[in-house]
Amino acid sequence: MRRLVAQLALGLALAGCTLGPDYHRPTVSAPEVWRAAQAAPEPASLADLAWWELFQDDELRRLVQTATEANKDLRIAVTRVDQARAQLGVTRSAQFPEINAGASVTTNRFSDSDNVPPRGQGGQTDLFSTTVDLAFELDIWGRLRRATEAARAELLASEEARHAVVMTLVSDVAAAYLQLRQLDTELETTRANVASRRGSLQLVRDRLDAGLTSALDLRQAEAELASTAAQIPDLERQIAQTEHRLSILLGRNPGGISRGRPLTGQTFPPTVPAGLPSTLLERRPDIRQAEDGLVAANARIGVARTAFFPQVSLTGSFGVESVALSDLFTGPSRIWQFGPTVTLPIFNAARNRANLELVEARQREAVIRYEQAIQQAFREVEDALIAHRKAREALLEQEAAVRASREALSIAEFRYTSGLTSYPTSSTPSGRCSRRRSQRAGHCSPNSWPWSSSTGPLAAAGTPGWSRERHRAGDERPRAPRSER
C-alpha cells in the first residue's frame, strides 16, 4: 500500500509539468485615429448600440428578430458550436480515470489424453469472474491539458464564428430592407412621373390641335412618356428579387415582404461614433475567431512535443474469480492487480519530428491569418466610414440639385406654355429638371438617401451591439483577457 501511495504522489508531482509555449497575443500596430473619421475618436462606438433600432421601424425590428431565429446559416453556426462543445467534452474526459466493470463466465474442457498436459486430467471446468478495471494516464508532460486547451479555443472560435454570422445577417437584413423601401419609393415616384408625362402629352396634343406647336413636340412627348414608363417593369423586377433575397435571409421560401415606415419616414443618427481603433481587436468576432484559432494552434505544439517523452499510465483491476458461483463473492476469491505502464518512443521513422514541424507551421499560418484579419478589419471600417461620410455629402449636394431642378422645371413649363420654347426633352435643362423630379419630387429615391444603407455595414465593420461582456459557452465565467491565458 505504501508503494501505491508513493506511485500516486510521484505521478501527481510530475503532472505539474506542461510542455509547449504559453500563448501570448502577437504585437500588432493599430492606428491612433481613423483616417476617414470626422471627429476625434471616442471610446463609444455605433457597434455598442443595437444600431438597427436607430431606424425606429417596427417592421425592420421584427424582420431582424425573425432572421436571428430562423436563418439557416445561423442555425448551422449554432450546430457547429454544439459540435465544438461536445468535442471539448470528449477531449477533456481523457484527463480523468476510466473505470469499467465486467463479468464473464467461461467453460473449459480439458483433454483426457495422456499426451496432453495436464496428463489424464480431462474434464470440464467453469470459471466465474467479476472485475472493475481502472485506466488512468498520468499527464506528466501536459499532453492532455494542452489538447483540452486547444479544444476549448476551438469552441470559442466556433462561438465567434456564430457571432460573425449574426453580425453579417443583421446587417444584410437591414440593408436589404432599406434597399426594398428605396425601390418602393422610386417605383412610386416613377409612376407619378408617368402620370405627369401623360398630362404633358395631352397638353402637347391640345397645342398641336390648336396649331401652336409641331408634330415634333408630340413625338418627343410620346418618347419621354414611353422612356419613363419603361422604368417600371425593371423596378418591379428589382423589388421582387430583393423580396426573394430578404425572404431567404429570414429562413423562408421566396415571397412577399411586409413594409413598415417609408424611407422618408426613417430616422438616422446625425453622426456615427466609430470608436477607438485599438478597441477593434476586442469588438470584431472575426478577429477574435482568428485569435482563438491561433490559441488552438499554439496549444497543439505542446501536444506534439509530448510525443518525444515517455507516456505513463496506471492500470489496475479488482474483482473476484471462482470455479463455483456460490463461492464467487467469498474472501478467497478476491483478485487484484495494479501498476504503472511506461511507453517510450524509440523508433518511428521521424514521425514525431515531422508532426511537430507540421503543427509549428500551422501555428505560423495562424499568426499570419490573425494579422490579416486585423488589417482586413481596419480596411472595412475605413471603407465604411468614408462611404458614410461621402454619402452624406452627396445627399446635401443632391438636395441642392433638386431645389434648383424644381425651379428650372417651373421656368421651363412656363416658357413652353407661353410659346417661348419647344417641348422640354431629356437633353434640355427643363428635361433634366424632370429627371430630378423623378429622384426627389417631394419623395425619396435610392440616390436621395445614399447613406441610408451605409449605417448597417459601418456597424457591422465595427461589430454588433451585443459585443458587450458576455458569458461563454462551456465556461460559466466571463472570458479572461488574452494576456492572462
N, C-alpha and C positions, 0 to 999 in steps of 0.2 A: 504493500500500500504506500509506503514512503517513497518507493521508486516511482510509482504512478503519480504521486503529488509532485515529485521533482520534475518529471517529464512535463506535466501540465504547466508548472511555474516557468520552466525554461521556454516553452512554446509561447506563453503569454508575454514573456520579457522580450523575446525576439520579434514578436508581432508588431512592435512599435516602429520597426524599420520600414520605410517606404521608398522604393526606388523610383527614379524618374524625376523630371523637372516639375517644380511647382509653377502654377500658372501666374503670370504677371501680364497685365494688359500692355500691348505694344504702345510705344510712344508715337502719337500721331500729331501732326500740325493742323491746327484749326484756325481759320481767320478770326480776327478780333471782332470784325463787323461784317455785315453783309454788303456786298458790292452794290446791290440794287435797292438797299433799304432807304426809305425816305427820311427816317429819323434815327436818332441814336438808339442802339439796341437796348431792349429791356428784358428782364427775366421772363415777363409774361409773354405768352405766345397764343396765336389763334388755335394752336394744337391743344391748348389746355381747356378749350371750350368744346361743348357739343355744337360745333360750328353750323351744322345743318339746321339747328334751331334758330339761328340768326335770321333765317328767311321768314319765320313766322307763318309758315304754311302748314296747316294741319295735315293736308293730304301728303305732302312731302315727308313729314314725320312718320305718317302711317306706312308709307312705302318703305322707308328706311327700316322701320320695325319689322315689316313683313320680310324684307330681304335678309335681315340678320337671323330670322327664324327658319327660313325655307330655302335659301340659296344653296344650290348643290355643291358649289366649290367650297363654301364654308362648312357644310356638313362633312365633306371629305376631309377637310383640315381638322375637324373635331375628331374624326375617327383616327386620324394619324396621331393626334395627341394621346388618345386612348391606347393605341398600339405602343407608343413610346413609354407610357406609364406602365403598361404590362411588362414590357421588356426590361424596364428598370427593376420591377419586382423579381423577374427571373434571374437577372444578373446579381442582385443583392442577396438572393437566397443562398448563393454559394458561400457566403461568409459565415453561415451558421451550420451547426452539425446536422447531418442527415441521419435520421433514425427510422428503421424499418423493422417490422415484425413479420415472422414467417413460421409456418408449421409444415411438417412433412411426415409422411408415412411411407416407408419403403419395405418391400418384401424381398428377401434374398433366398435363393435356392442354391445350396452347395452340392458339388458333385460327390457321388458315392465311390468314385474310382479311387483306388489306392495310388494311382499315378499323379493325382492332382491334390496338392496341399489345400486344406488340412486333410491328411490321408484318412480315408474311411470315415470321415465325419460329415457325411452328407446330411441333407435335411433342409428344412425351411425355417427362416428366422424373420420376424417382423421387427422393425425399428421405428419407434415413435420419437419425434423431436419437435421442440418449440424453442425459437430463439428470437432475441431482439438484437439487431445489428446496428452498429454505430460507425459512421464515417465522417471525419472532420479534417479538412485541410487547414493546417496552420499557415495563416497568411503572413509568413515571416518577412517576405520582401515587398509586400503591399500589392501583389498582383490583383487580388480580388477587390481591394479598396480602390485601386486605380480603374479597374473595369467598372465598378459602381459609379465612380466619379464621371467616367465617360458616358455611361448610360444616363445619369442624371442630367448632364449637359445636353445630351440629345433630346431628352424630354423637354428641357427648357427651350431648345431650338425649335421643336415642334410647336410649342406654345407661341413662340414669337412668329412662326410662320402663320399660325392661325390669326394672330393679331394683325399681321400684314394683309391677310385676306380680308379681314373685316374692314381695315383701313381703305383698301382699294375698292371694296364692294360699296361702302357708304359713299365714297367719292364718285364712283361710276353711277350709282343710282341718282344722286343729286344732280350730276352733270347731265345725265340723260333726261331727267325730268325737266330741268330748266331749258334744255335744248328743245324738248317737246313743246313747252309753253312758248318758246320763241317762234317755233314753226307755226303754232296755232295763231299767234299774233300776226305773223307775216301772211298767213293764209287769209285771215280776216281783213287785213289791210289790202291785200291784193284783190279780194272780192269787192271791197269798197272802191278800189281804183277801176275795176272793170265796170261797175255801175256808173262811176264818174265818166269813164270813156264812152259809155253808151249815151250818156247825156250830151257829151261833147259831139258825138257823131250825129245825134239828132239835131243839134244846133247847126252843124255844118250843112246837113240836108236842107234845113229850113232856109239857110242863107243861099244855098245853091238854087232852091226853087224860086227865091226872090231875086236871083241874078246878082247877088252880092259877092259871090266867090266862084271859084272854078272847080271842075271835077277833080283837079289835082288835090285840092284840100280834102275832098271827100275820100279819095283813095288813101291819103295819108292818115286820116282819122280812122278808117277801117283797119289799116295796117297796125296802128297803135293799139286799137282795141283787141285785135287778134293776138298781137305780141304779148299784151298784158294777160289776156285770158289763157294763153299757153303756159303761163307760170303755175296755174292752179293744179293741173294734174301732177306736175313734178313735186309741188309742195305736199299734195295729198300722199304721194308715194313716200316721201321722206317721213311724213308723220306716221304712216303705217309701219314703216321699217323701224322707226325709233320706238314705237309702242311694242313691237315684237322684241327688240333688244332689251327693253326695260322689263318685259314680261319674263324673259329668261333670267334676268338678274333677280327677279322676285321668286324664282323657283317654280314657275308655272308655264303652261303652254302659251304660245303666242296668242295675244288677244288685245282687247281694248284696255286703256288705262284711264282711270277716273282723274279728273282735274281738280285742282284747288284754286288758289289765287292766280289771276293773270300775272304775266311778267311785270306789268306796270304796277301791280299791287304788292310786289315783293319788296322787302326792306333789306338793305345791305349795310354793312359797317362802313363808316366813313374812312377809317384807316384800318390796316391789318397789322397787328403786332406779330413780328416774325420771331421774337425771342433771341436769345444769345446763341451764336454758332456753337459755342462749346457745349451747350446743353443738348445739341442734336444727337450726341452719342448715346444719351440715355433715353431719348424720345423715340427714335426710329426703331420699329420692330425688326426691320431687315438688317440693321446694323447689329442689334442685339442677337439676332439669329446667327449672323456670321461670327460674332464673338463666341457664342455658345458652341458653334462648330469648331472653333479654334480651341476652346477649353477641352472638348472631347478628344480632338486630335492630340493635344498636349498630354492628356492623361494616358492615351494608348501607347505613348512612348514608354511610360513606366511599365505597362503590361508587357511590352516586348522585351524590355531589359530584364525582367524577372526570369525569362526563359533561359538565361545563362547560369542561373543559380539552382541549387537543389530544391526540389519540391517535397515538403514533409507533410505527411498525413497521419492521423491517428485512426486506427481501425480497431474494432473490438466487437465482441458478441457475448451475450449472456443468455442462457436458456437451460433447458432440461432435455435429457435423452434417455430412453429406456426401451427395452425389448418388450416390456409389458405395459399396456396402457394404464393399468391400475397403479403401477409404480412410477408413473411419469413425473408426478409432482412431489416425490419424496426427496429428502435431503441428498441421498447418494446419487441421484440422477442429475444433479446440477453440473453444468459445463460452462466455461467462460474462457475467453482469450482477449488479450489487449496488448497493443504495442504500436510503435511508430513504423511508418514506411517511408523510406527516403528514395527519391528518384533523381539521379544526377545525369544530365546530358553529357555524353562522351563524343559521339559522332553522329551528325545528321546532315552531312554534306553542306555545311554553312547555311542551313535553312534559317536558324535563329538570327544570324547576322543579316541575311537578306531581308528577313521580316522587320528587323529593326531599321534598316535603311529605308524600307517601304514606308513605315509609319512616320519616320522623320521627314521624308519627302512630302507626305501628306500634310504634316504639320506646317511645313514651309508654304505649301499651297494654301492652307487655311489662313495663314498670316497675310498672304497676298490678297486673298479674297476679302478679308476683313478690311484691309486698307482700300481695296477697290470699292467696297460697299460704302465706305465713308466718303470717298471722293464723289461717287455717284450721288450720294445723298446731298452733299453740298451743291452739286450742279443742279439737281432737281429743285432745291429751294431757291437758288439764284434764278433759275429759269421761271419759276412760278412767281417770284417777286417782280421780276422785270415785266412779265406778261401782265400781271395785275396792275402795275403802275402805268404801263403804256396803254392798256385798255381804258383806264380811267381818263388819261389824256385824250385818247381818241374819242371817247364819249363827249368830252367837253367841246372838242372841235366839231363833232357831228351835230351837237345841239346848235352851235352857231350856224352850221351849214343849213340845218332845217329851217331856222328862223329866216335866213336870207332867201332860201328857196321859196318859202311861203310868200314873201314879199314879191319876189320876182315872178311867181306864178300869178299873183293878183294883177301885177302890171301887164303881164303877157296876155291874160284873158281880157283885160280892159282894152288893150290895143287891138286885139283881134276882133272883139265885138264892135269896136269903133271903126273897123275897116282900115286901120293904120298898118297892119302887118298880116302876113299869111298865117295859116294854121300852125300852131307850135308843134314841132316834131321833137323826137328824142335828141336830135343834133343841135337844136336851138336852146338858148338859155331857158326859155319857158318850158321846153320839153324836159330839160334836166330838173327843172323845178317839180315837174310832175313825178319824176322818178324819186326825188327826195321825199315827196309826199307819200309814196308807197313805202318808204322806210320809216317815216315817223310823221304821220299826219294826225297828230293827236293820239297816236298809238305807239307801239314799240316793236321793232323788228330785231333779228339776230345782231344787226350792226348797231342798233340803238343802245343795247346794253352789252357791249363786247366783253365787259369784265365780269358779267354775271356768273359765268361758268369757270372763272379762274379762282374763285374763292375755295371751291372744293379741292382742286389739285394743289393749291397752296397749303391748305390744312393737311392734305394727305402727304405732302412732301415733308411736313414738319411733325407728323404723327397725329393720330386721332385724340379726341378729348378724353378717352379713358386710359391714357398713359400715366395716370396718377399712380401712386403706390398701391400695389395690389398683392394679394397672396397668390403664390404659385402652386400649380398642381403638383401633388406629391410632396409638398413641404408646407407645413402649417405656419411657418414663419415668413415674414417678408423677405424678399431676396436680398442677400448681402451685396455690398458693392464689390466690383470685380477685384479690386486691390486686396480685399480681405479674404478671398477664396484661395 
